Amino acid sequence: MNIFLIGIGGALGSITRYLINELFIKHIPGEYSFGILFINILGCFFIGYYLGANLIIVKDSQYYLFVIGFLGSFTTMS
């Protein structure tokens, strides 16, 4: 079940990363991709916030879907 949640979150995270990056490319043209920088800062903030808010890490379905799946693929470019 956890692998399924990670896969769903990963698919949604990678699609979201692509759409946000394309939005930045369209509206902020330049040599450096500010979209990637924004995405990585935002994703790292949410990972830190989630882990900080849950000091006792309980690896439930929300953890696998959101942190490992969605935010993991959101902040990683393959």
BAVEXKOL-11952 format. One record per atom (N, C-alpha, C): atom name; x, y, z. Coordinates in Angstrom, 1 decimal, padded with zeros to 4 digits, always signed. Layout:
// BAVEXKOL-11952
+------+--------+--------+--------+
| atom |     px |     py |     pz |
+------+--------+--------+--------+
|   CA |      X |      Y |      Z |
...
+------+--------+--------+--------+
// end
This chain:
// BAVEXKOL-11952
+------+--------+--------+--------+
| atom |     px |     py |     pz |
+------+--------+--------+--------+
|    N | +000.8 | -001.2 | +000.0 |
|   CA | +000.0 | +000.0 | +000.0 |
|    C | +000.9 | +001.3 | +000.0 |
|    N | +002.0 | +001.2 | +000.7 |
|   CA | +002.9 | +002.4 | +000.8 |
|    C | +003.5 | +002.7 | -000.6 |
|    N | +003.8 | +001.7 | -001.3 |
|   CA | +004.4 | +001.9 | -002.6 |
|    C | +003.4 | +002.6 | -003.5 |
|    N | +002.1 | +002.2 | -003.4 |
|   CA | +001.1 | +002.9 | -004.2 |
|    C | +000.9 | +004.3 | -003.9 |
|    N | +000.9 | +004.7 | -002.6 |
|   CA | +000.8 | +006.0 | -002.1 |
|    C | +002.0 | +006.9 | -002.6 |
|    N | +003.2 | +006.3 | -002.5 |
|   CA | +004.4 | +007.0 | -003.0 |
|    C | +004.3 | +007.3 | -004.5 |
|    N | +003.8 | +006.3 | -005.3 |
|   CA | +003.7 | +006.4 | -006.7 |
|    C | +002.7 | +007.5 | -007.1 |
|    N | +001.5 | +007.6 | -006.4 |
|   CA | +000.5 | +008.6 | -006.6 |
|    C | +001.1 | +010.0 | -006.3 |
|    N | +001.7 | +010.1 | -005.1 |
|   CA | +002.3 | +011.4 | -004.7 |
|    C | +003.4 | +011.8 | -005.6 |
|    N | +004.2 | +010.8 | -006.1 |
|   CA | +005.3 | +011.1 | -007.0 |
|    C | +004.8 | +011.7 | -008.3 |
|    N | +003.8 | +011.1 | -008.8 |
|   CA | +003.2 | +011.5 | -010.1 |
|    C | +002.7 | +012.9 | -010.0 |
|    N | +001.9 | +013.2 | -008.9 |
|   CA | +001.4 | +014.5 | -008.7 |
|    C | +002.5 | +015.6 | -008.5 |
|    N | +003.5 | +015.2 | -007.7 |
|   CA | +004.6 | +016.1 | -007.5 |
|    C | +005.4 | +016.5 | -008.7 |
|    N | +005.6 | +015.5 | -009.6 |
|   CA | +006.4 | +015.8 | -010.8 |
|    C | +005.6 | +016.6 | -011.8 |
|    N | +004.3 | +016.4 | -011.9 |
|   CA | +003.4 | +017.2 | -012.7 |
|    C | +003.4 | +018.6 | -012.2 |
|    N | +003.2 | +018.8 | -010.9 |
|   CA | +003.2 | +020.1 | -010.3 |
|    C | +004.5 | +020.9 | -010.5 |
|    N | +005.6 | +020.1 | -010.4 |
|   CA | +006.9 | +020.8 | -010.7 |
|    C | +007.0 | +021.2 | -012.1 |
|    N | +006.6 | +020.4 | -013.0 |
|   CA | +006.6 | +020.8 | -014.4 |
|    C | +005.8 | +022.0 | -014.7 |
|    N | +004.6 | +022.1 | -014.2 |
|   CA | +003.7 | +023.2 | -014.4 |
|    C | +004.2 | +024.5 | -013.8 |
|    N | +004.7 | +024.4 | -012.6 |
|   CA | +005.2 | +025.7 | -012.0 |
|    C | +006.5 | +026.1 | -012.8 |
|    N | +007.3 | +025.2 | -013.2 |
|   CA | +008.5 | +025.6 | -013.9 |
|    C | +008.1 | +026.3 | -015.2 |
|    N | +007.2 | +025.7 | -015.9 |
|   CA | +006.7 | +026.3 | -017.2 |
|    C | +006.1 | +027.7 | -017.0 |
|    N | +005.4 | +027.9 | -015.9 |
|   CA | +004.8 | +029.2 | -015.6 |
|    C | +005.9 | +030.2 | -015.4 |
|    N | +007.0 | +029.8 | -014.7 |
|   CA | +008.1 | +030.7 | -014.5 |
|    C | +008.8 | +031.0 | -015.8 |
|    N | +009.0 | +030.0 | -016.6 |
|   CA | +009.7 | +030.2 | -017.9 |
|    C | +008.9 | +031.2 | -018.8 |
|    N | +007.6 | +031.0 | -018.7 |
|   CA | +006.7 | +031.9 | -019.6 |
|    C | +006.7 | +033.3 | -019.1 |
|    N | +006.7 | +033.6 | -017.8 |
|   CA | +006.6 | +034.9 | -017.3 |
|    C | +007.9 | +035.6 | -016.8 |
|    N | +008.9 | +034.8 | -016.6 |
|   CA | +010.2 | +035.3 | -016.2 |
|    C | +011.3 | +034.7 | -017.0 |
|    N | +011.5 | +035.2 | -018.2 |
|   CA | +012.5 | +034.6 | -019.1 |
|    C | +013.9 | +035.1 | -018.6 |
|    N | +014.9 | +034.2 | -018.9 |
|   CA | +016.2 | +034.6 | -018.5 |
|    C | +017.1 | +033.4 | -018.6 |
|    N | +018.4 | +033.6 | -018.3 |
|   CA | +019.4 | +032.5 | -018.5 |
|    C | +019.3 | +031.5 | -017.3 |
|    N | +018.9 | +032.0 | -016.2 |
|   CA | +018.8 | +031.1 | -015.0 |
|    C | +017.3 | +030.7 | -014.8 |
|    N | +017.1 | +029.5 | -014.4 |
|   CA | +015.7 | +029.0 | -014.2 |
|    C | +015.3 | +029.3 | -012.8 |
|    N | +014.6 | +030.4 | -012.6 |
|   CA | +014.1 | +030.8 | -011.2 |
|    C | +013.0 | +029.9 | -010.8 |
|    N | +012.4 | +029.2 | -011.7 |
|   CA | +011.3 | +028.3 | -011.3 |
|    C | +011.9 | +027.1 | -010.5 |
|    N | +013.0 | +026.5 | -011.0 |
|   CA | +013.6 | +025.4 | -010.3 |
|    C | +014.1 | +025.9 | -008.9 |
|    N | +014.6 | +027.1 | -008.8 |
|   CA | +015.0 | +027.6 | -007.5 |
|    C | +013.8 | +027.8 | -006.5 |
|    N | +012.7 | +028.3 | -007.1 |
|   CA | +011.5 | +028.5 | -006.3 |
|    C | +010.9 | +027.2 | -005.8 |
|    N | +010.9 | +026.2 | -006.7 |
|   CA | +010.3 | +024.9 | -006.4 |
|    C | +011.1 | +024.2 | -005.3 |
|    N | +012.5 | +024.3 | -005.4 |
|   CA | +013.3 | +023.6 | -004.4 |
|    C | +013.2 | +024.3 | -003.1 |
|    N | +013.1 | +025.6 | -003.0 |
|   CA | +013.0 | +026.3 | -001.8 |
|    C | +011.6 | +026.0 | -001.1 |
|    N | +010.6 | +026.0 | -002.0 |
|   CA | +009.2 | +025.8 | -001.5 |
|    C | +009.1 | +024.3 | -001.0 |
|    N | +009.6 | +023.4 | -001.7 |
|   CA | +009.5 | +022.0 | -001.3 |
|    C | +010.3 | +021.7 | -000.1 |
|    N | +011.5 | +022.2 | +000.0 |
|   CA | +012.3 | +022.0 | +001.3 |
|    C | +011.6 | +022.7 | +002.5 |
|    N | +011.0 | +023.8 | +002.3 |
|   CA | +010.3 | +024.5 | +003.4 |
|    C | +009.2 | +023.6 | +003.9 |
|    N | +008.4 | +023.0 | +003.0 |
|   CA | +007.3 | +022.1 | +003.4 |
|    C | +007.7 | +020.8 | +004.0 |
|    N | +008.8 | +020.3 | +003.5 |
|   CA | +009.4 | +019.1 | +004.2 |
|    C | +009.8 | +019.4 | +005.6 |
|    N | +010.5 | +020.5 | +005.7 |
|   CA | +011.0 | +020.9 | +007.1 |
|    C | +009.8 | +021.3 | +008.0 |
|    N | +008.8 | +021.9 | +007.5 |
|   CA | +007.6 | +022.3 | +008.3 |
|    C | +006.9 | +021.0 | +008.7 |
|    N | +006.7 | +020.1 | +007.8 |
|   CA | +006.0 | +018.8 | +008.2 |
|    C | +006.8 | +018.0 | +009.2 |
|    N | +008.1 | +017.9 | +009.0 |
|   CA | +008.9 | +017.1 | +010.0 |
|    C | +009.0 | +017.8 | +011.3 |
|    N | +009.1 | +019.2 | +011.2 |
|   CA | +009.1 | +019.9 | +012.5 |
|    C | +007.8 | +019.9 | +013.3 |
|    N | +006.7 | +020.0 | +012.6 |
|   CA | +005.4 | +019.9 | +013.2 |
|    C | +005.1 | +018.6 | +013.8 |
|    N | +005.7 | +017.5 | +013.3 |
|   CA | +005.5 | +016.2 | +013.7 |
|    C | +006.8 | +015.6 | +014.3 |
|    N | +007.2 | +016.2 | +015.5 |
|   CA | +008.5 | +015.8 | +016.1 |
|    C | +008.6 | +014.3 | +016.3 |
|    N | +007.5 | +013.7 | +016.7 |
|   CA | +007.5 | +012.2 | +016.7 |
|    C | +007.0 | +011.7 | +015.4 |
|    N | +008.0 | +011.3 | +014.6 |
|   CA | +007.6 | +010.9 | +013.2 |
|    C | +006.8 | +009.6 | +013.2 |
|    N | +005.6 | +009.7 | +012.8 |
|   CA | +004.8 | +008.5 | +012.6 |
|    C | +004.6 | +008.3 | +011.1 |
|    N | +005.1 | +007.3 | +010.6 |
|   CA | +005.1 | +007.0 | +009.2 |
|    C | +003.7 | +006.5 | +008.8 |
|    N | +002.8 | +007.4 | +008.7 |
|   CA | +001.4 | +007.0 | +008.3 |
|    C | +001.2 | +007.2 | +006.8 |
|    N | +000.0 | +007.0 | +006.3 |
|   CA | -000.2 | +007.2 | +004.9 |
|    C | +000.0 | +008.6 | +004.4 |
|    N | -000.2 | +009.6 | +005.2 |
|   CA | +000.0 | +011.0 | +004.9 |
|    C | +001.5 | +011.2 | +004.7 |
|    N | +002.3 | +010.6 | +005.5 |
|   CA | +003.8 | +010.8 | +005.3 |
|    C | +004.3 | +010.2 | +004.0 |
|    N | +003.8 | +009.0 | +003.7 |
|   CA | +004.3 | +008.4 | +002.4 |
|    C | +003.7 | +009.1 | +001.2 |
|    N | +002.5 | +009.6 | +001.2 |
|   CA | +001.9 | +010.2 | +000.1 |
|    C | +002.5 | +011.6 | -000.1 |
|    N | +002.5 | +012.4 | +001.0 |
|   CA | +002.9 | +013.8 | +000.9 |
|    C | +004.4 | +014.1 | +000.9 |
|    N | +005.1 | +013.5 | +001.9 |
|   CA | +006.5 | +013.8 | +002.1 |
|    C | +007.4 | +013.0 | +001.1 |
|    N | +007.3 | +011.7 | +001.2 |
|   CA | +008.1 | +010.9 | +000.3 |
|    C | +007.7 | +011.0 | -001.1 |
|    N | +006.4 | +010.9 | -001.4 |
|   CA | +005.9 | +010.9 | -002.8 |
|    C | +005.9 | +012.2 | -003.4 |
|    N | +005.0 | +013.1 | -003.0 |
|   CA | +004.8 | +014.4 | -003.6 |
|    C | +006.0 | +015.3 | -003.5 |
|    N | +006.4 | +015.6 | -002.2 |
|   CA | +007.5 | +016.5 | -002.1 |
|    C | +008.9 | +015.9 | -002.5 |
|    N | +009.0 | +014.6 | -002.4 |
|   CA | +010.2 | +014.0 | -002.9 |
|    C | +010.4 | +014.2 | -004.4 |
|    N | +009.4 | +014.0 | -005.2 |
|   CA | +009.5 | +014.2 | -006.7 |
|    C | +009.3 | +015.7 | -007.0 |
|    N | +008.7 | +016.4 | -006.2 |
|   CA | +008.5 | +017.9 | -006.4 |
|    C | +009.9 | +018.6 | -006.4 |
|    N | +010.8 | +018.1 | -005.5 |
|   CA | +012.1 | +018.8 | -005.3 |
|    C | +013.2 | +018.1 | -006.0 |
|    N | +012.9 | +017.1 | -006.8 |
|   CA | +014.0 | +016.3 | -007.5 |
|    C | +013.7 | +016.4 | -009.0 |
|    N | +014.7 | +016.6 | -009.7 |
|   CA | +014.6 | +016.6 | -011.2 |
|    C | +015.3 | +015.4 | -011.7 |
|    N | +014.6 | +014.5 | -012.4 |
|   CA | +015.2 | +013.3 | -012.9 |
|    C | +015.5 | +013.4 | -014.4 |
+------+--------+--------+--------+
// end
